[in-house]
Amino acid sequence: MRVPASLESLTDMGVIQSVIRPLMSGKEADVYVVTSGGETRVAKVYKEAQNRTFKHRAEYTEGRATRNSRDQRAMRKRTAHGRAQDEATWRSTEVDMIYRLRNAGVRVPTPHHFIDGVLIMEMVSTEDGHPAPRLAELDLERDEAIELFHKLLAEVVRMLCAGVVHGDLSEYNVLLGRDGPVVIDFPQSVDAASNQNARNLLLRDVENIQRFIAQFVADWRPRPYGQELWELYRRNELTPETRITGRFRAAETRVTTNEVVSLIRDADRDERRRRDALAPASRPRGAPPPASDRRGPPNDRRDAAPPRAPSATGDHRGSSNDRRDGHPPRAPSSPASSPERRNDERRNDERRPPHPRGPRRR
């Protein structure tokens, strides 16, 4: 077979000795059967971003970070450099996930090389040496389908114990080799702890498996395997040996508005304490906190206008202090500020005897 342009560099370096034939083409990559290291392996060539058909990519890339802060900023701003780094990260994620899952005991292909965006890995084969088929290409008996489901569920448990959610698990991403099912295709996989969509992706993965098995088991009834699995992971009670039963009932505790308001108040109080601890010298010791810190949570503030001050006659109705524009009335002037009062104080100062140490300074 003629060597594809995407594999020419690896052929020139001697990593690939020959290209035997194309194996499959997916929405993310093209896969070829090649000879590498004296063995029959597969070469996965990732498609360019504009040629891929993977949807809602941002849902999977959330929480991913690079060690280089410059690259991270460029990826966030979607600059030309950022898009190139984002593409490189998307491709390298599969390699990282495969090594991570293989160390956790998950059945995945063995990786050999990752050069120029091309992944060389083990070819999963059947007992007669042919490439293993995908589950979508098989017609299973009832008992075979049930046994296969529990094996796949055990692989999902091991993946989650390693902190990984596949994100696109279906009958098209599982090969049935001579030793059992092998999970493939991990560029969209997410970290369960850093991606807020991890739970929904896990539930969808398990639902996809159940939907496939239901084609061969007439009396199959979907069970909340995914919900049970995630709850055990959330409580840190999940182990690779955990057996998922599907007998799970979600908590039915009702949350009231008062509980929510109480949580808001507690958070507001903790925030005020944090600010006070960070700036203890900003006010004298023993002095009350500023008015901005004494305010309650937003739900406790009242936006009503202050009461209007009564007029001098005691009845504000019809007086000049009665404002019709919605603003509070003007308070009556204080007698202490009248001109007559100031004149009296000035005359009293002139009548006082001189100070023994000299005239008083004004």
Buried (B, 14 or more C-beta within 10 A) or exposed (E): EEBBEBBEBBBEEEBBEEBEEEBBEBEBBBBBBBEBEEEBBBBBBBBEEEEBEBEEBEBBBBBBEBEEEEBBEBBEEEEEEBBBBBBEBBBBBBBBBBEBBBEBBBBBBEBBBBEEBBBBBBBBBEEEEEBBEBBEEBEBEEEBBBEBBEBBBBBBBBBBBBBBBBBBBBBBBBBBBEEBBBBBBBBBBBBBEEBEBBBBBBBBBBBBBBEBBBEBBEEBEEBBBBBBBBBBBEEEEBEBEBEBEBEBEEEEEEEEEEEEEEEBBEEBEEEBEEEEEEEEEEEEEEEEEEEEBEEEBEEEEEEEEEEBEBBEEEEBEEEEBEEEEEEEBEEEEEEEEEEEEEEEEEEEEEEEEEEEEEEEEE
